[in-house]
Amino acid sequence: FTITVHHRSGYLLVRASGAALLADLYGFIDLVATIATNLGERCAVMDLTDVEIVLGFTQHLQLGVYAADRLTYLKRVASIVSEKKRTGTSEKAAQQMGLQLKTFTALQEGLKWIAE
């Protein structure tokens, strides 16, 4: 599991690739939260397009709740996933907990939403 961080004007872009367990994704979210907090960023883009995720329904719910807990202070969070991995479960769980998170299947769509 590999993570790269890109500092952009107005948002933090964090990309991941490789096989990921739930614990890896928690660590990914923690990294996004730590860097965004320290830099004073209000928006983040999490590009998970190249991540191999195999999570069950309950784990997707747990991931959404965890993201909401750790990233709630952000104005907007865009999550980018491959079309075949998009379930919407984590997104809905995070939104119900108050996080302004939207999931996209194309990076440009997420960037456009972040810029609004």
MARTOR-64489 format. One line per field, with one value per residue (C-alpha): residue in three letters; x, y, z negated; residue number from 1. Coordinates in steps of 0.001 Angstrom, whole numbers, plus 500000, padded with zeros to 6 digits. Each point is the difference from the previous one (the first is absolute). Example, Ala and Ser with C-alpha at 12.3 -4.5 7.8 and 13.67 -1.06 7.14 Angstrom:
<rs>
res	ALA / SER $
c1	512300 / 501370 $
c2	495500 / 503440 $
c3	492200 / 500660 $
n	1 / 2 $
</rs>
This chain:
<rs>
res	PHE / THR / ILE / THR / VAL / HIS / HIS / ARG / SER / GLY / TYR / LEU / LEU / VAL / ARG / ALA / SER / GLY / ALA / ALA / LEU / LEU / ALA / ASP / LEU / TYR / GLY / PHE / ILE / ASP / LEU / VAL / ALA / THR / ILE / ALA / THR / ASN / LEU / GLY / GLU / ARG / CYS / ALA / VAL / MET / ASP / LEU / THR / ASP / VAL / GLU / ILE / VAL / LEU / GLY / PHE / THR / GLN / HIS / LEU / GLN / LEU / GLY / VAL / TYR / ALA / ALA / ASP / ARG / LEU / THR / TYR / LEU / LYS / ARG / VAL / ALA / SER / ILE / VAL / SER / GLU / LYS / LYS / ARG / THR / GLY / THR / SER / GLU / LYS / ALA / ALA / GLN / GLN / MET / GLY / LEU / GLN / LEU / LYS / THR / PHE / THR / ALA / LEU / GLN / GLU / GLY / LEU / LYS / TRP / ILE / ALA / GLU $
c1	500000 / 501619 / 498959 / 501146 / 499170 / 499628 / 499617 / 497690 / 498653 / 496812 / 499994 / 502047 / 500205 / 500933 / 500309 / 500245 / 500639 / 500331 / 498137 / 498400 / 498375 / 497619 / 502898 / 501984 / 497084 / 499697 / 503688 / 499424 / 497201 / 502171 / 502760 / 497584 / 498650 / 503450 / 501398 / 496856 / 499873 / 503657 / 499751 / 496635 / 498421 / 496201 / 499559 / 501494 / 499922 / 500645 / 500822 / 499471 / 499565 / 502990 / 499249 / 498908 / 497318 / 498111 / 497697 / 496693 / 496929 / 500721 / 503602 / 498819 / 497689 / 502836 / 502245 / 497403 / 499477 / 503769 / 500466 / 497263 / 501587 / 503498 / 499182 / 496881 / 501713 / 500663 / 497658 / 499989 / 501540 / 499953 / 500652 / 500952 / 499514 / 499822 / 496544 / 500051 / 500858 / 497373 / 497365 / 498922 / 499842 / 502959 / 498880 / 496480 / 501279 / 502407 / 497312 / 497576 / 502685 / 500287 / 503017 / 499732 / 501343 / 499143 / 501317 / 500881 / 501297 / 502092 / 502616 / 498928 / 496426 / 501254 / 502313 / 497149 / 497798 / 502812 / 500454 / 496285 $
c2	500000 / 503234 / 503570 / 503196 / 503519 / 502946 / 503548 / 502012 / 503514 / 499820 / 496269 / 496991 / 497129 / 496619 / 496983 / 496357 / 496788 / 496301 / 497519 / 501502 / 498584 / 502000 / 500868 / 501377 / 502223 / 501247 / 500934 / 501731 / 502086 / 500795 / 501235 / 502221 / 501403 / 500672 / 501730 / 502044 / 501133 / 500983 / 501915 / 501590 / 498463 / 500051 / 497585 / 496630 / 497664 / 496335 / 498129 / 496281 / 499077 / 497630 / 498385 / 496382 / 500082 / 496934 / 501070 / 498607 / 502131 / 500460 / 501009 / 502594 / 501438 / 500060 / 501769 / 502711 / 500596 / 500128 / 502496 / 502227 / 499919 / 500863 / 502410 / 501784 / 503414 / 500023 / 502046 / 497376 / 496597 / 498357 / 496278 / 498584 / 496269 / 497729 / 499448 / 496289 / 500672 / 502702 / 498850 / 503261 / 498383 / 501843 / 503247 / 499786 / 499055 / 502957 / 502390 / 498829 / 500810 / 503546 / 499780 / 501914 / 497081 / 499016 / 497040 / 500251 / 497582 / 502633 / 502281 / 503006 / 499722 / 500029 / 502939 / 501960 / 499400 / 500996 / 503278 / 500982 $
c3	500000 / 501174 / 499237 / 501690 / 498868 / 502364 / 498703 / 502255 / 499800 / 497929 / 499264 / 499036 / 502510 / 498574 / 502291 / 499039 / 501909 / 499303 / 497834 / 496884 / 496906 / 497812 / 497666 / 502958 / 500991 / 496412 / 500155 / 503337 / 498477 / 496971 / 502303 / 501924 / 496711 / 498546 / 503078 / 500664 / 496369 / 499903 / 503283 / 499230 / 503110 / 500139 / 502925 / 500857 / 502978 / 499270 / 503201 / 499397 / 503653 / 499994 / 496639 / 499835 / 497316 / 498861 / 497186 / 498849 / 499392 / 496283 / 500675 / 502533 / 497340 / 497469 / 502513 / 500624 / 496277 / 499442 / 502836 / 498580 / 496557 / 501237 / 502846 / 498744 / 499778 / 503752 / 502178 / 502762 / 500609 / 503424 / 500205 / 503389 / 500577 / 503022 / 501427 / 499181 / 496327 / 499416 / 497519 / 498352 / 496561 / 498453 / 501605 / 498554 / 496558 / 499980 / 501211 / 497317 / 497435 / 501390 / 502312 / 503289 / 502030 / 503546 / 501934 / 503681 / 502609 / 501805 / 498450 / 502080 / 498675 / 496423 / 500645 / 501566 / 496951 / 497605 / 501895 / 499788 $
n	1 / 2 / 3 / 4 / 5 / 6 / 7 / 8 / 9 / 10 / 11 / 12 / 13 / 14 / 15 / 16 / 17 / 18 / 19 / 20 / 21 / 22 / 23 / 24 / 25 / 26 / 27 / 28 / 29 / 30 / 31 / 32 / 33 / 34 / 35 / 36 / 37 / 38 / 39 / 40 / 41 / 42 / 43 / 44 / 45 / 46 / 47 / 48 / 49 / 50 / 51 / 52 / 53 / 54 / 55 / 56 / 57 / 58 / 59 / 60 / 61 / 62 / 63 / 64 / 65 / 66 / 67 / 68 / 69 / 70 / 71 / 72 / 73 / 74 / 75 / 76 / 77 / 78 / 79 / 80 / 81 / 82 / 83 / 84 / 85 / 86 / 87 / 88 / 89 / 90 / 91 / 92 / 93 / 94 / 95 / 96 / 97 / 98 / 99 / 100 / 101 / 102 / 103 / 104 / 105 / 106 / 107 / 108 / 109 / 110 / 111 / 112 / 113 / 114 / 115 / 116 $
</rs>
